[in-house]
Structure formats: C-alpha cells, structure tokens
Amino acid sequence: MKAEEVLAQLKERFPGEPEYYQAVGEVLRTIEDEYNRHPEFEETNLVERLCIPDRIVQFRVTWTDDAGRVRTNMGYRIQHSNAIGPYKGGIRFHASVNPSILKFLAFEQTFKNSLTTLPMGGAKGGSDFSPRGKSKNEVMRFCQAFVTELWRNIGPDTDVPAGDIGVGGREVGFMFGMYKKLTREFTGTFTGKGRDFGGSLIRPEATGYGNVYFLQEMLKTRGEDVKGKSVLISGAGNVAQYTAEKVLQLGGKVLTMSDSDGYIYDPDGIDREKLDYIMELKNDYRGRIKEYADKYGCKYVAKARPWGEKADIALPCATQNEINGDEARTLVANGVIAVSEGANMPSTAEAVSVFQEARILYCPGKASNAGGVSVSGLEMSQNSERLSWSAEEVDHRLHEIMCNIHASCVKYGRQPDGYIDYVKGANIAGFMKVARAMMAQGIV
Ligand code: NDP
C-alpha cells in the first residue's frame, strides 16, 4: 500500500471532499509501514474497504418554522464501519455540515471507538440545519422531522447516535422521543439521553473530563502537572465547558474561551463562579461569549481565535481546522508545552507538523476526546442491563479508559529519540484492532 497513491485515487473517485482527504491522509501516512508488514491486508484490499464508508444515508428534512414557512434541510448518516460493534457516533447540526465533514468524522470515529476498548463501530450524522437563533419549538420540530427519516436506519444493535456540535441533551431528548414513538420501543438507541430516561451520569462531562485526564497522562511523561498551569481553551460548548471545569478542579488557570463570533481573555482566570455564568449563558440563554466580557470587564476580540495569547497549555474544543500553521508557530514561540484536542481535527496538517517538530506534547482528538464516546459505550451497557451506575463508578471507568488509551498511544508511538508521536500511536493502535476484525470476518 502506498498512502499517497490510495489518497490520489480517493480524490479522483470522491471529488470535492477536503476534510475527508485530510483525515484519511493523516491516518494512511502513519499506518503505511505497519500495514505493509501484513501482506494479507493488501491481498484483500483492506485499505479501500477501510477508507470508504459501508453506507451513506442521505435525505431531505422538511419542517415548518414559527412563522409558518416550510423549510428544507439536508440530513445524513454515514455508517463507516461495524467491524467491532454497532455503528456509533454523534449527530451534528451546523450550517457548515456537508458529506465531506461527516465522512471525515465517521472515519475518525472508527479508530477512536476502537481505541476505547469498547465494542463500538464508527458512524457520524447530521444536518446543515443551524439551531442558532431558532426557538425551542422550531428545534423540536426539526429534530422530529430529522428522526422521521433516520429511524429506519438506526437501532440499539444497529447504529446508536449521540450528540455533537449543535446537538446536546435537549436535541437528543427530542430525537429520542420521536424515535420511541415511531418504533414503540424503549431502547438505548441514543446516548447522551436525560438522566431520568436512561442517560448515564457523567456523560455530559465525559469528553471534557477525559480530555484533561489524557492531558494529565501526557504531562506526567515529562514530570509535569496541570496544577498552576495557564490554559487557553477555545469553544464554549459542551466539551469546552467540562474541559474548563476539570482544569479548574486540578488547579489550572483558564484564560480564554470562545464561540464562533470571537474570544474572551480573562487575565484573572475563569473561576468556578464565572464558569457557572458561561454554562448558564450558553446552555440556558443561548447567548454570545461577548456577554462575559461585558459582565466581567475583560478583553473580547471579535472574529478571532485565542491562539495568540500566551499560556502553558492549549486545549482546542470548538471545531475542525481552528489552529493553522501560523497559529501553531505562535503557540510554540509563546512557550506552550502541551496541546490536547477536545475537538475533532482542530489542528490543520501543517499545525500538527509544527507541534511535532517542536517536540511539544501533542495529542490528536481521536485519542484525547475519546472519553465522550467511551461513556456513551458505558451508557449502552447500563441500558442493556437496565441499571444505572453511580457517578463515581462511571468517572472511575472513564479515567481508567483514558489511561489505557494513553498507554496504547505510547506503545505504538514512541520514537527512537524517546519522543511520543501520539498521532502515529493512536492511528496504529486503533487501526490494528479494526483490521484484525475485518480480516476475521471475510470479504464483506
Ligand atoms: P457545542 O455545539 O456544544 O459547542 C461548540 C462550540 O464551538 C461553540 O462554542 C461554538 O460556538 C463553537 N463553534 C462551532 N463551530 C464553530 C466554527 N465553525 N467556528 C468557530 N467556533 C465554532 O459542541 P461540542 O462541544 O459538543 O463539540 C465541540 C467539538 O468537540 C467538535 O469538534 C465535536 O466534534 C467534538 N467532540 C464532541 C464530543 C461530545 O461528546 N459532545 C465528543 C468528541 C468530540 P457558537 O456558540 O457560536 O455556535
């Protein structure tokens, strides 16, 4: 297998999908040597079967807004691989959603889910519907219309969706309600459900907490700790909020958070009380991060990202490609020692090279943000046994899973000079399990 040749062929077959090529290219380049050590992989064209999703479901979603206008959006579900378990992955509602972005996310999800050690395949779905500025009833009608199309393709042993950008507990609740009505069954088909109807404790916290647990493990390899470190966080949604919460619990200082309009910089640090304000602002009032700066009188920079500020650690938690090569160089020049990704693929390929060449601690989202889907996997287990575990138990398991993922990355990623290439480590560890399962299941 030659990574560049496979990539060139995929570009020709599937034109106009840059995010998909970016994710596939990064994985193929890092697994190339390992793949070629197994001639049986090439004999069954494993690489193409691994890169091309099993199935793409695409549909029109029709709903009515509060003014009575009939609106349409596109809906998608990419079922990438069920080699090691039912398809599993979030649903994203954002104006930017397109097949390329969902294909990259479903591809990444397959390796991430493999890394968690839990039996979950990879999938992703979503719509170009933007919840921004929509009323609660509009969001509910949209979710119901979306599931009216999607429901035939999902199920507790088939495909289990969850949240992602624009889809939190509220949206999962609306989708689950409609799914239940259509199927007349109460099953664990969605994760991230409300606590009163099968949702796992710690699921809302899981991605952010897991990201910081992973960061702790990385820092340990250099005899460092989160305590006393200054931290830049991007985003102000689910992942950013609980990343900030865990950093605070461990004695770190959070200097920035952001949304799609700009970022705030608080030199005194975003403490518990201020974080509570952000959670209320974003989760209840659906307001803008600028309101934080107005309330606490700190700096707000419109239409910008926080990577020009000086700190010890950077935790991108908003969206893909939010750190470019120049921003990565600035972070390194400002003395950042670690970057742990809460978001999926927030660093461009150039930014990743900058971090790795500077030999700073850098972990890709497919390992460091795997805590969310891990607790989703634990939610599926709890639903199957019709029991719910305590917050302490789930958090303990989450911590253990993140430590195991870190160990897998170290196992496959340690370089001759001692540097840990977490990209290579995560990709090879995730890939080998999926590849072995595919080989054992024949050519399907
Ligand atoms: P949310 O919708 O809760 O929050 C997203 C945040 O990022 C918001 O602050 C949003 O700003 C900002 N944002 C979204 N799109 C853009 C953009 N194009 N440019 C700038 N800012 C943007 O989503 P999550 O916190 O759930 O997800 C954040 C990231 O984490 C995504 O990459 C997601 O795939 C990844 N992830 C999420 C998991 C989960 O469990 N939720 C699990 C693993 C990964 P605004 O308020 O203006 O919209």
Residues whose N, C-alpha, C, O or C-beta is under 5 A from the ligand:
A	BS01	NDP	G163 D164 I165 G166 V167 T207 G235 A236 G237 N238 V239 A240 S258 D259 S260 D261 C317 A318 T319 Q320 G342 A343 N344 N369 G372
